[in-house]
Amino acid sequence: MPLALSDAEIDAVMSAAKPIPPERRDEFLRVVADALAQAGEIGPGSLHRLLIGMQRAFFDPPNLDGAEEEPQPRRLARGGKYR
């Protein structure tokens, strides 16, 4: 069954797809469409939450310093705060 989205909802989905690497956008849009189809009733808030979660799953932020990154362990500083 086709999804019935308003123009604003389609714009939101397409805007959410922009930061996704081009080679992963089709997959992103398919996963979003499947999630929307299963969601039932869609409102602005639920659409936003769904898109934010999907972006986090698909977005790989660029390494701007050009160096290979190795995960650094987080250390607990005095006072119980991570640094």
Order of alpha helices (4+ residues) and beta strands (2+ residues): alpha-alpha-alpha
